[in-house]
Amino acid sequence: MKKNILAAFFLSFFVLLTVQCTNDVSDGYFGGDRSVLGRPEGRLSENRVILVLNDVGLDRQFGIENFSEMRASKVEDLTADMVTLIQKQLEAERTGNWEKLQYHVDQGMLMDVDSFRRILRVTFCEHSRINVRESARFLLESREYVMHAGPDHALEFDGMLPNPLPTYWANQQANYNAIMLPQAWAIERGSTAVRVGVLDSGFSPSHPDSRVNISASRDFSNSPYGIIDINGHGTRVTGVIATAGRGVIGVCWNVMLISLKVGENVPDVSYVIKAISHAALHAIPILNLSFSTYHYVPCLKYQIRNFPGLVVAAAGNQRQNINLHPRYPASFTLDNLITVGASLNDIFFEHHTTNWSYPRTHGVDLFAPGSVFTTHLGGTHGWFSGTSAAAALVTGVAALIRSKYPSIRAQEIRALILQSVDVDGALYHSVTSGRLNAYRALNGNNLFGGGTGTANDPFRIKNIHHLRNTAHALTPNRYFRLENDIVIPDGTPHRPIASFVGHLNGNGRTISNLFIEQTASAGGVGLFVVNRGTITNLNVNGQIRVSSQNSLTFTAGLIAGLNEGLIENVTTNSHIIGSYMIYNSNSPSATTGGIVGRNMNRGIIRGSVNNGNIFSVGTRGGIAGINSGSVINNHNNGLLLP
């Protein structure tokens, strides 16, 4: 069927952009894993093609000579900033010196090297829609390293102004009350150390309420106005996220807003891709995208997946079920993407959904109020309605969470927001069936099996999901306690939990069947990536196995890759009696230990026992592979091989 359809369209001299499906399927277009993307209607560049490449390596250069038969005039790597970051990561892995990337490490903004895909933009001398589509088809057929090819599409900003405008200022308070923002402010009001990128039409530098950092902002659209907003959409979005508090107050009182301008009215996809690459290089962990298109554009999906931070996207204002009529990027299914619909505010919330977005199954993740009083052009203030306003509220709450937990990862922020919604029957078609609740997202109680996180009332950990959620409570004064043994299903891989800084009392309980298969780039490997807190009275049975054929630099221990805190009265055992607890035969630069890979100068390991066998080349030890701190009254009963 697909071949027949493809042949018919080729006879008509253009290629179908995409098949509109009810589900987001990244592969399975024409040619299986490789696809030509195009659609006859809609605004697109008539002389530019975007290519998503297979794993071609970072050093391979592309110029017009690679596309000479097509009269290419310019070739750009839209992911060049990300390539630069990856090269810095690889150099740090080779030398073991992460000093230049310490900020990225602390912010959780390192790239996933294995899944990264480069994205090129090829510009041709000839302007023609037919030429663009035929060129995309030709490139896909003639270059094995091209996995997706398609035009440089235009996107639409998802915001609008109601007419007539509402009159009363009190409505801003009503919107904020609806999401319990005043209660959230009692917990966190934002930090200037948190960077938020707004990919939009720019901003108004002279607005008295603007909190946008002028020097850090960039224009990727080659606008004659530079970073200045002449549309007004970007000014309104930034005012919802954070303001100076003179005329209106944003979700955040303090945050570093960075405007990444991608267009005046209809941003091109290639501008967006370059802006996201810039955000990765400069460790901007939260991005707001309030635009969309009905075109399925895999290059944008791959770039969002490339991005190591969180992306918040507006669902669009088309008044359609976007499960049946997808809007992108909102309809992508990615673990670092939040899709936001707009709900009516306050008392109408229980009975209505907004005109601007239609709730859909497995699409809109949650709703937020869709009409907000915010900053406008000319130093003024006014109403802003649509899913852009709703998405900006969610972005602001994400920034509050990041302010409270500085090392939290994108997926963890997403989990906090989605697991803390106010569930309402009127919104049952969304993934969460609920609306944003800022207070609950910051409070964090919903992530554990009880408790408030104090010394007298610690968070209860009853399963592996509760344990993973310790990454959400990244403050030293948080307390956790295992309530029962945790048995992980056989063969279920464990992704090391981010930096632990609280107090974990294992309560004499056991975590069994912990299984880690190291195939990614370097870093700390273990139950936790790094321990900077206190872990006591815990038993762990598990296995770490390096299966990559690359010679990676990494530190591995069953409890943590690195220890900068206190580990006391802990016992580690092999996953299967007599087997290897850690197996590494191909990474001679690795550092492995039964408890931790490396015990740093501030680290203390006391009264602990390792019963696991370690088969590893490189530096290894029964308790710690390398010890620069204190190791007191510990026992190793395992074997060190070879």
N, C-alpha and C positions, 0 to 999 in steps of 0.2 A: 504493500500500500504506500509506504513512504517513498519507495523508488518511483512508483507511478506518479505520485504527486510532484516529486522533485523533477522528473522528466518534463511534466506538463509545464511547470513554471520556467524551466530552462528554455523551453520552446517559446515562451513569452518574453524572453530576454531579461528576466530578473529572478532573483532568488527570494524565496519566502524567508522573512526574518526569524520568525519563531512560531511554534505551535502553542496556542494558548490552552494550557491544561489547568485542571482544577488543583493539581498538585505541582509543587516546585521540584522538577527533576533536572538536576544539573547536567546529566548526560542523557543520551538516547535521542538526540536530534539526528539530522542527516549524517550518515557515516558513523553511527555509534558514538564513540567518545569524542569525535571531532565534528564540528558543526560550522556551517555558514549561516550567518545571522543577517537578516535584512527583512524589511517589510515596506511595501510600496508607499503607504501613507505615513504622515508624520514628518516633522522637521528633522533633517539630518544634514551633516556636512556632505557636500558633493565632491570632495576631493581628498577625504581622509578615511583610512581603514584602521581599525584597532585589532591587534593580534594578541591572543593569549598563547604563550609558548609552553611546550613541554619542558622537561628538565634539561635545558641546554647548557647549563653551567653559568657561572657568574662572569667569567672572563671573556666569553665570546662577544665580539663586537659586531654591530650591525650598522651598515651605512647604505647610502643610495645605490652603491654597487651591487648590493644583495638583491635589489629589486629593479635593476636597470632595464629589463625587458618591459617594465610597466611604467617607465618614465617617472620614477619617484624623484621628488625634489627635496625631501627631507625625511629622516628617520629619527624618532625620539624614543628613548626608553622611559616610559611614564613611571616606572618603578625604580628609577635610578637612585633615589634617596634610600629606598629600602635595600637595594644592592649594596650601597655604601655601608649601611648599618650591619648587614650580614657579613661583609668583609671584615669589619671591625670585630664582630663576634668571633669569626674564625681565627683571626689573629690572636685574640684574647685566649681562645681555647688552646692555640698552639704554644703560646708563651706562658700561660697561666696567670697573666697580668690583666685583671679586669678593672683597673683603676679608671681608665678613660670611659668605661661604660658603667661605672658604679651607679649613676643616676638611673640608667635604663634598668639595671638589675634591681635596684630598690623599688622602682615603679612597676616592675613586672612587665616591662615593655621590650623584651628581647623577641626577636623574630623566630618563628618556627621554620627552620631551614628546610626540613624535609618536605613540607607542604607548600612552600613558596613557589609562585609562578611569575615569571617576568611578563610584562605587558608592554607592547610596542605600539606607537602610532606612526603610520606611514602616510605621508602627504604626496599626492600626485600632481603633475602639472595640469592635467585635464580636469575640468569641472563637469561632472555628469553623474547623475544618480545611477544610471545604467552602468557606467564605468566603475563606480564604487562597488556595486554588487557583483559584477563580473570579476573584478579584481579580487574581492574577498573569496569568491569561489575558486578562482585560479590559484590563489595562495594556499588555500586549504588542500587542493589536489596536488600541488607541486612541491610543497614543503612539509616534510614529515614532522618537523619540529613545531608546526602550527597546530594547536588543538582547537582553537576557536578563532573565527574571523568575521568581522562585521563592520558596518558603518559607525561613525562617531555620532551617536544620537544626541538629541537635545532633551533635557529634562524640564519639568515644570515645577515652580515653587508651589507648595501646598498651603496657602494662607489666603484669607479674604477678609474684607471689612463688612460688617453688617450695616444695613441702611434701612431705617435711620439708626444712628448710634444710640446706645443706652445712655442714660443721663447721670445716674447716681454712682458716685465713687465707692459707695458701700459695697457695690457688687464685687470689687476686687477682694474685699475681706470675705465675702461669701464664698468665692471660689477657693480661696486659701483655707478657709475653715472646712470646706468639703473634703480636702485631702489632708486635714489635720496638720497643716504646715506650721501654725503657731506653736503647737506642741512639739513638733520636730525641732523648731528653733531653740527650744529649751535644752536640746541635746547637742545640736551642732548648727552653726550659722555659716560655715564655709571657711576656707583657708586660701590665702593668696598663693600657697605652694601648689595648689591644684590647678592644672591647666585644662581648659575646655576649648576645643576647636569648633567653630561654627562655620560650616560650609554653606555659604549663602551669597547674598548680593552685596556684601560689604557691611559697613556700619557708619555711624555719624560721629566722627571724632570730636566735634564741638558740642555735642549734646551734654547738658549739665549732669545727666544721669548715667552717662556711658561709663562702663567699667572695662571697656575693651583696651587691651594693651596695644598701643599704636606700633611700637617698635617691633613687636613679635608678629604682627599681622602681615599677610601677604596677599597679593593679587595674582591669581593663576589664569585669569581670563584675558589678559592683555588689554584691559579696559583703559580708555583715555583718562578716566577719572581715578585710576589707581584703586586704592582700598576704600575710597569714599562711596557710600551707598546713595544712588539716585533713585532706586526703586522703592525703598522703604521696608521691604520684607526683612532684610537682614537686621535693620535697626530694631524692628519690632521683636524679632526672635531673641536677639541678645538682651533686650530689656526684660524679657520674661525670665531668662536664666539668671541674670545678675544685674543689679543697678547700684548706683551710688547712694540711693535712698533719699534723694531730695524731693522729687515729685512722686515717684512710685518706688516700690520695693520689689526686687526680684526674688526668686526662690533662694538664691545665695546672697548673703550680705558681703561676703569676701570670696573672690575667686579670680584667677587670671584668665579672662576671656581673650581668645585669640581668633580674630576674623580671618578666615581663609576664603577669599572671594573667588567664586567659580562662575560668575556671570552677572549681567545686569537683570535679565528677565528669564532667559532660558539657558541654563548652564549646559555646556557640552560634557559628555561623559568623560572625555579625556582630561578636562580640567579637574574634574572630581578625583580621578585616579591619581593625578599628580599631587593634589592637595592631601590626599590620604597618605601617599608616600612621604610627603614632607612631614606630616604629623607623626609618622613612625620614627623618622630620623631624629626629630626633636622631642620625642617622648611626650607627646600630647595624648593622654590616655582615654579621653572621652571626646567623641565627635557627635555633633548634631547635624542630621541631614533632613531638611524639610523640603524635599522635592521628589518627584517620581516620574515614571514613564510607564506606558503599557507595554513597551518593548522589553522582551527578555534579553538582557545583555550580560552574558557570562563574564565578560571582562570586569564588570563592576562587582559581580559576585566574588570572583577570585580575588579582587583587590581588597574587599572587605574581609574576606577570609584570611588574606595575607596579614592584615592589620592586627597587631597584638593587643589592641585596646578595645573599648566598647563603642558601638555605633548605635545611636537612637534615631529611628526613621519614622517620619510621618506616613500614615496610611493613605493619604490622598483625600480629596474633597469631591469625588465624582458621584457620590450618592449611589454607589453600586456595591454589591457583594463582591469584594475583591478576591474571594476564593474562586469565584466563577470568572471574574474579570481582573486578573492580577495587576498590581501596580508594583513596580520595582524602583528602589531596592526593598520596599516594605515586605514584599511577598517572598523574598529569599528566606530559606531555612538555614540559619547559621547560629552557632552557640554564643557569638559575641554581638548579636543584633537584637534589639528590642523594637517591635513594631507597635505604634501607638495610634489608637483611634480617639475620636473626640466625643465626649458625652455632654449632655446638657448639665447645667450646674445646679448645685444646692438641692432644693426640694423636688425639682423635676427629674432628678437623677433616677429615682426609683421607678419611674414610669416611661421614660423616653430615652431614646438614643438620638444623637444629633443628626441634622441634615447632612453634615459634612462627611461622615463616614458610616458605613453600614457594617454592623458587627458580623464576623464570619468565623466559621469553625477552622481551627488550626491556622489562623492567619494573624489577625490583630491579637497581640499578646495581652494587652490591657487597655483600658480607657483612662483618660484624664479630662478635666474640664476644658471645653473647647472655645471659651471666650474669656480673654484676659485683658485687663487694662495695663498698657505698657508704653514704652517710648516710641515716638514717631519722628519723622523728619522735621527739620526746622526747630529742634529743641522743644517740641510739643509732646503731649501724651494723648492717648486715645485707646479705643477698643481694637482688639485683634482677635479674629475668630477663625477657627478651622483646625485641622489636625496639626498644622505647624505650631499653633499655640499649645496644643496638648503635648506634642513631642517635646517642646521646650521646657514644659513643667517637669517631665520625666528626666530630661537631661539635667535640670537643676538639682533634682533629688539625687541623681547619680553622683553629681559633684559633691553634695553634702555627705554622701556615704564615703566617697573617696577622701574627703577631708577628715572624717572620723577614723577611717582605716586606711592609712596612706599606702600600704603595700598590697591592697586587695586587687584581685585580678578581674578582668572584664566579666568572665562567666560568673564570678561570685557576686559582683554587683547586680548582674541580671537576675540571679537567683534571689537575692534579697528583695529586689523590687517586685518580682512576680509572685513570690511566696507570701507577700504581706498585703495584698490587695484587699479592699472591701468587697466581698462577694455579694452580687446582687442578681436576682433572677432575670432582670431585664437585659442583662449582658451575658446571657448564657452561651451565646454564639462565639464569644472570644475564648482564647486558650485558658485564661484564668477565671473567666466569668466575673471579672471585677474591675474596680477603679483604683487608681493610684492612692496609696496611703503613705504619706511621707513619714509620719511618726512611727508607724509599725516597721517600715523599712529600716529606719535608723535604730530602733529599739532592739531588733534582732532576736527577741524571745521566741519567735515562731520557728527558728531554725534548729531548736534542740528539744529534748524530751522533757523540758521543765527547767525551773531554776531561773535566777536573775543574774547569774554570773559573778556574784560576790563570794567572799571567802566563806560566809555562813550559809549561802544558798547557791552553790555552783550550778552551772549549766549541766543538765543530765545528758550523758551520751549513751544511747541505747542501741545504736546501729552504725554502720559505716557512713551513712549519710550525715548523721549528727557529727561524726568525727571529722568528716570533710568540711563541715560548716564551721569548724574552729578557725578556719582561714578568714571568716567574716568578722571575727572579734579580735582585731589586731591591736589591742592595747594591753600593756603589761599587767593591768589590774583585773583581768578577766580570769575566772576560775572555772574549771571543768572537772567532771568526775564520771568515770565509767560506771554504769549501773549494772551491767551484766557482761558476760563474755560475748565477743563478736566473732562470728564465723563467716568469712567471705566465701562465696561459692567457688568451687574448684575452677581454676583457669581464668577467673575474672581478673583482668589486669588492673593494677592500681597505679594511678597517676600521683606522684609525690605531692603532698599538700604543701602549699606555700609557707613561707616563714612563720614559725610558731613563736609567739612572744608571751603567752599567758602562763597559767599554772594548770598542768594536767595531772590529776591524781588517778592512776590506773586502778586504784582500789583493789589491787591484787588480781584483777581480771586479766583475761587473755584475748588477744586479737590473733586469730588463726587464719591460715591460708593466704597470707599477704603475698602477692605475686607481682613482681615488677620486671618487665622486659625492657631493657635499655636499648632503644633504637634511635633516639633523637640526638640532638647536639648536646654539648657538654653542660654540666651543672651538677647540683647536688642530687643524689638519688637515695631514697629511703622512704620510710613512712612519711617523714617530713623532708623538705628540701634542706632546711636549716632550722636548728633549734636555738632560739634566743631567749627562751623562757625556762620553765622548770617542768621536767617530766619525771614522775616518781611512781613506784609500785606498779609497774606495767610489765606484762609478759607478751612477747610477740613471736609467733611462729611464721616464718615466711621464706621467700626465696627471691634473689635478684639475679637475673641472667642477662648478660650482654649478648645480643644476637646480631648487632650491626657488624659489617665487615670492615668498617672504618676504624682507624686508630684514634679513638676519642680520648680527650682529657676529661675525666670526671672523678668525683669522690662519692663513694657508696658505703653505706652502713645500714643495717636493718632499721634502726631508729631514725637516723638522719644522715644526710651527706656531710653536713658541717654542723659542729656544735659550738655555740658561743654562750650557752647557758649552763644549767645544771641538769644532769641525768643521774638519778639515784635509785638504787634497788630495782633495776631493770634486768630482765632476763630475755635473751634472744635464742631461738632454736631454729633448726632447719625445718623447712616446710614438710618434708618427708624424712623420717628417721633414716640416718645414714647417707642422705643425699647432701649435695652442696648447698649451703645457704646463699653463698655468692659464687657465681661462676663467670669468669672473664678470661678468655684465652687470646684475645686479639687487641687489647688496648694496653700496651706496656706503660703508658703514661698515667694509667688510672691509679687511684689511691683507695684501698678498700679496708674495712674493718668490721668486726662483728657487731659492734654497737654503733659506731659512727665512722665515716671515712676519714675525716680529719677533725681533731679536737683543737680548736683555736686557743689563743693565749688566754682568753677569758673563760674558756670552757672548763667544766668540772664533770668528771665521771666518777661516781663513788658507789661502792657496794654493789656492783652489777656483775652479771655472769653471762658469758657467751658459750653456748653449747653447739654452735653451728660450725660446719666445715667450710673453709674458704678455698676455692681453687681460682687463683688469679695471678696473672703476670702483673708487674708493676709493684708498687709499694703496698704492703698489707700488714695487718696486725690483728691479733685476736680481739682486742678491745677497740683500738683505733689504728687506722693505717698510718697516720702521722699524728703525733701528739706535741702540741705547743703549749698545752695548759696543764691541768692537774688531773692525774689518774690515780685514785686512791682505793685500796682494798677491793680490787676487782679480780675476777677469776676467768681464765679462758680454758674451756674444756674441749674446744674444737681443734681441728687439724688445719694447718696452713700448707697448701699444695699449689704448684708443684715444688 
